Amino acid sequence: MQLKQLEAFLRVAELKSFTKAAQQLYMSQPAISFQIKSLEEDLQVSLFQRRDKKVLLTEAGQLLYPEARQIVKHFQRVKGALEELRGLKTGKLTVGGSTVPGEYILPAMVGLFKVSYPGITVSLKIGDSREVAARVREWDIDLGVTGAPVEIAGLSCTRWLADRMMVVAAPGRKFRRELDLAGMVAEPLVLREPGSGTRQVLAQRLAEAGLSLEECPQAMEMGSTRAVISAVEAGLGLAVVSVWAAAEPLALGRLEEVVVAGLNLERHFYLVRHEAGLGSFALDAFYDFLQGQKAEPGAVGPAAASSGTPERP
């Protein structure tokens, strides 16, 4: 039993005419007759009888008619819902961001995305880079944005926005405004937890210089960038934070940048998702939208993102 057969059956039953049904369905009368005959053969019953030039339902046809209407209506509702999904008029999306992009970049990006697609509901979850990647792998979130590259089978990891991390301290600190690497690692450091992208990048850059982060004196270990900045403002030590996070406290004079010679802290954020073809219409649209943005490090809030029409990669 096929949908076309049911649609033909309903139209003939309602119009009591094969000819009129064919006209409304833009089909030939032989085509309509073929659909009805095929349906009768599938069900092994006669559905119509002809009386006085009218086409009337048999007892079997009367039994089928209300059920066929429900089936066709249900299919049309499903079809309509799918068309809305394809047209991005509705949908749900869960995005995970590591601390810096999750707190300082993605909220503004989601806001801009919602201007074009107000019917899509977006949920934002924040964790460290390792946690975000794990939740993408487990299908708990649709798209992750991390501060370090991810290498997990089945996931794609694409470089996104540029970032610059900087060494910061409290104003009026005892630390010098300029340090070399040896001087920096001799000072107490306020660090993020081991799973964070910021910590991974710092550990990697120190290792490239022959130094070990684990051997550096640690003042505290914090679970968020905001907590790290608060600890630095309290004078507990130096810290390495993203320019996205440091921009406001630097502008307000709550932090000062410490220049460290020989330390390259440039990095990128990354978009992490399951491999192409495994996702929703909303995910594909948001992914393309993010790749079309040209936000600059250091800008915070909606002004950080391009206000133009999203461009596809």
C-alpha positions in Angstrom: 0.0 0.0 0.0 1.5 3.3 -1.2 0.8 6.9 -0.4 -0.1 7.7 -4.0 -2.7 4.9 -4.0 -4.3 6.3 -0.8 -4.3 9.8 -2.2 -6.0 8.6 -5.4 -8.5 6.6 -3.3 -9.4 9.5 -1.1 -9.9 11.9 -4.1 -12.1 9.5 -6.0 -14.2 8.8 -2.8 -14.7 12.5 -2.1 -15.5 13.5 -5.7 -17.3 10.3 -6.6 -15.6 10.5 -10.0 -12.5 9.1 -11.5 -12.4 11.9 -14.1 -12.7 14.7 -11.6 -10.1 13.0 -9.3 -7.7 12.7 -12.2 -8.1 16.4 -13.1 -7.4 17.6 -9.5 -4.4 15.3 -9.1 -3.0 16.3 -12.6 -3.1 12.7 -13.7 -4.7 10.8 -16.5 -7.8 8.8 -15.8 -6.0 5.5 -16.7 -3.3 6.4 -14.2 -6.0 7.0 -11.5 -7.7 3.7 -12.3 -4.3 2.0 -12.1 -3.6 3.3 -8.6 -7.1 2.2 -7.4 -6.7 -1.2 -9.0 -3.3 -1.7 -7.5 -4.6 -0.7 -4.0 -7.5 -3.2 -4.4 -5.1 -5.9 -5.4 -2.9 -5.2 -2.4 -5.9 -5.3 0.0 -7.7 -8.1 -1.9 -11.0 -6.2 -1.8 -13.2 -4.0 -4.0 -13.3 -0.4 -2.9 -15.7 1.2 -5.4 -18.9 0.3 -7.2 -20.6 2.2 -10.0 -24.3 3.1 -9.8 -26.2 5.5 -12.0 -23.0 7.1 -13.3 -21.7 7.6 -9.8 -18.8 6.0 -8.0 -19.7 4.9 -4.5 -17.7 3.2 -1.8 -18.2 -0.4 -1.0 -18.4 -1.6 2.6 -14.6 -2.2 2.5 -14.1 1.2 1.0 -16.1 2.8 3.8 -14.0 1.0 6.3 -10.8 2.2 4.7 -11.8 5.8 4.1 -11.4 7.3 7.6 -8.1 5.4 8.2 -6.7 6.5 4.9 -7.5 10.1 5.7 -5.6 9.8 9.0 -2.6 8.2 7.3 -2.4 10.9 4.6 -2.9 13.7 7.1 -0.2 12.3 9.4 2.2 12.0 6.4 1.4 15.6 5.4 2.1 16.9 9.0 5.4 15.0 9.0 6.3 16.3 5.5 5.5 19.8 6.6 7.7 19.5 9.7 10.6 18.2 7.6 10.2 21.1 5.2 10.4 23.5 8.1 13.5 21.8 9.3 15.1 22.0 5.8 14.0 25.7 5.6 15.5 26.3 9.1 12.2 27.6 10.4 12.5 25.3 13.3 15.1 23.0 14.9 17.2 22.4 18.0 21.0 22.8 18.4 23.3 22.2 21.3 26.7 23.9 21.2 29.5 23.3 23.6 32.3 25.8 24.1 35.5 25.7 26.1 35.7 28.5 28.6 37.0 31.4 26.5 34.8 30.9 23.4 31.9 29.7 25.5 31.9 32.8 27.7 33.2 35.6 25.5 32.5 34.7 21.9 29.7 32.2 21.3 26.9 34.1 23.1 27.3 37.0 20.6 27.6 34.6 17.7 24.4 32.8 18.7 22.6 36.1 19.0 23.5 37.0 15.4 22.6 33.6 14.2 19.2 33.9 15.8 18.5 37.1 13.9 18.4 35.1 10.7 17.0 31.9 12.1 14.7 32.8 15.1 12.9 29.5 15.0 16.0 27.5 15.9 16.5 26.9 19.6 20.2 27.0 20.6 21.5 25.6 23.9 25.1 26.5 25.0 27.1 24.3 27.4 30.5 25.3 28.7 33.4 23.1 29.9 37.1 22.7 29.3 38.3 21.7 25.8 38.8 18.0 26.7 35.3 17.8 28.2 33.7 19.6 25.2 35.4 17.1 22.7 34.3 14.1 24.8 30.7 15.4 24.8 30.7 15.8 21.0 32.0 12.2 20.7 29.2 11.0 22.9 26.6 12.9 20.9 25.7 14.9 23.9 26.4 18.2 22.0 26.2 18.8 18.3 29.1 21.2 17.8 32.1 22.0 20.0 34.4 25.0 20.0 37.7 24.3 21.7 40.9 26.2 22.5 43.2 23.4 21.3 43.0 20.9 18.3 41.2 17.6 18.9 42.3 14.3 17.5 39.5 11.8 18.1 38.4 9.2 15.6 35.2 10.0 13.9 35.4 13.8 14.7 36.5 16.6 12.4 38.4 19.5 13.8 38.6 22.7 11.8 40.7 25.8 12.6 38.4 28.7 13.3 39.2 32.2 14.9 42.7 33.3 15.8 43.5 34.1 19.4 46.4 35.5 21.3 47.1 34.6 24.9 49.0 37.0 27.1 50.7 36.9 30.5 48.9 39.2 33.0 49.5 40.4 36.5 47.8 42.8 39.0 48.7 46.5 38.6 51.4 47.7 41.0 52.6 44.1 41.3 56.1 43.2 42.4 56.7 41.6 38.9 58.7 43.4 36.3 56.9 44.6 33.2 59.2 42.5 31.0 60.5 39.0 31.7 62.3 36.3 29.9 61.1 32.7 30.0 63.2 31.8 33.0 61.9 34.8 34.9 58.3 34.0 34.2 58.5 30.3 35.2 60.2 31.3 38.4 57.1 33.3 39.5 54.0 31.7 41.0 51.4 30.9 38.3 47.6 30.8 38.5 46.7 28.0 36.1 43.6 26.5 34.5 42.8 22.8 35.1 44.7 20.2 33.0 41.9 19.7 30.5 41.8 23.3 29.3 43.0 24.4 25.9 44.8 27.4 27.5 46.9 25.1 29.7 47.6 22.7 26.9 48.9 25.4 24.7 51.0 27.0 27.5 52.5 23.6 28.4 53.3 22.9 24.7 55.1 26.3 24.2 57.1 25.9 27.4 58.1 22.3 26.3 59.3 23.7 23.0 61.6 25.9 25.0 62.9 23.0 27.1 60.8 23.9 30.2 58.2 22.0 32.1 55.0 23.6 33.3 54.6 21.0 36.0 57.9 22.2 37.5 56.8 25.8 37.7 55.6 27.2 41.1 51.8 27.1 41.1 49.9 29.6 43.2 46.4 28.1 42.4 44.6 26.0 39.9 41.2 27.3 38.8 38.3 25.8 36.8 37.4 28.9 34.7 39.2 31.9 33.1 37.1 34.3 35.1 38.3 32.7 38.3 41.9 32.9 37.1 41.6 36.6 36.4 40.0 37.2 39.8 43.0 35.4 41.4 45.5 37.5 39.5 43.6 40.7 40.4 44.0 39.6 44.0 47.8 39.5 43.5 48.2 35.8 43.8 50.5 35.5 40.8 50.9 35.6 37.0 48.6 33.9 34.6 48.3 33.3 30.9 44.8 34.2 29.6 43.2 34.9 26.2 43.1 38.4 25.0 39.3 37.9 24.5 39.0 37.4 28.3 41.6 40.0 29.3 40.3 42.9 27.2 37.9 44.3 29.7 40.0 44.1 32.9 42.9 45.5 30.9 40.8 48.5 29.7 39.6 49.1 33.3 43.1 48.9 34.7 42.5 45.8 36.8 45.2 43.9 35.0 48.5 44.7 33.3 50.2 42.8 30.5 53.6 41.3 31.2 55.8 41.0 28.1 57.7 37.7 28.1 60.5 37.6 25.6 60.7 34.4 23.5 57.2 33.2 24.4 54.8 32.8 21.4 51.3 32.5 22.7 49.4 32.7 19.4 46.8 30.0 18.9 43.4 29.3 17.3 40.0 28.1 18.3 38.7 25.0 16.6 35.2 23.8 15.5 34.7 20.1 16.4 31.9 18.0 15.1 31.2 14.5 13.8 32.3 13.9 10.3 30.4 15.4 7.4 27.0 14.0 6.7 26.2 13.3 10.4 24.2 16.2 11.7 21.0 18.2 11.4 20.0 21.1 9.1 20.4 23.5 12.0 24.0 22.2 12.8 25.1 22.6 9.2 23.6 26.1 9.0 25.3 27.2 12.3 28.6 25.6 11.3 28.6 27.5 8.0 27.6 30.7 9.8 30.5 30.4 12.2 33.0 29.8 9.4 31.8 33.0 7.7 32.5 35.2 10.7 35.6 37.4 10.9 35.7 38.4 14.6 39.0 39.9 15.9 40.7 38.9 19.1 40.2 41.4 21.9 36.7 42.4 20.8 34.0 41.4 23.2 30.2 41.2 22.6 28.2 41.5 19.4 30.6 44.0 17.9 33.1 41.1 17.7 31.3 39.5 14.9 30.7 40.5 11.3 27.2 41.9 10.9 27.1 41.1 7.2 25.4 38.2 5.5 27.0 34.9 6.6 29.2 33.6 3.8 29.6 29.8 3.1 33.1 28.4 3.1 
